[in-house]
């Protein structure tokens, strides 16, 4: 479950990549512009994950050692910030 979120975190935001958050967002934005399938899957998963009380953004970030948060709410806000806001908020405003 949440395979697209898992893929994106590991492929664009992992510290192993040695890139900044902005670079990860920029690369992901380019990928999403060329892949309607991933874009739709990611949008659906992010919406579902943020509504799913069993989903743990903390655990997802820990898996890739991306950011350490003290609580789930902060982790979810960050997830929205890097996996929703730069790509889908603009789509809704069109």
Residue pairs with C-beta under 8 A, 6 or more apart in sequence:
2 45
2 48
2 49
2 55
2 60
3 41
3 45
4 38
4 41
4 42
4 45
5 42
5 45
5 46
5 49
5 60
5 79
5 83
6 60
6 63
8 28
8 42
8 83
9 60
9 61
9 63
9 64
9 66
9 83
10 63
10 64
12 24
12 25
12 27
12 28
12 31
13 21
13 24
13 64
13 66
13 82
14 64
14 65
14 66
15 64
15 65
15 66
17 24
19 27
21 82
24 82
25 82
25 86
28 86
28 87
29 86
29 87
31 38
32 38
32 39
32 42
32 87
33 39
39 87
42 83
42 87
43 84
43 87
43 88
46 79
46 80
46 83
46 84
46 88
48 55
49 55
49 57
49 79
50 76
50 79
50 80
50 84
56 72
56 75
57 69
57 72
57 75
57 76
57 78
57 79
58 69
58 71
58 72
58 75
60 75
60 79
61 67
61 68
61 69
61 75
61 78
61 79
62 68
67 75
67 78
69 75
69 78
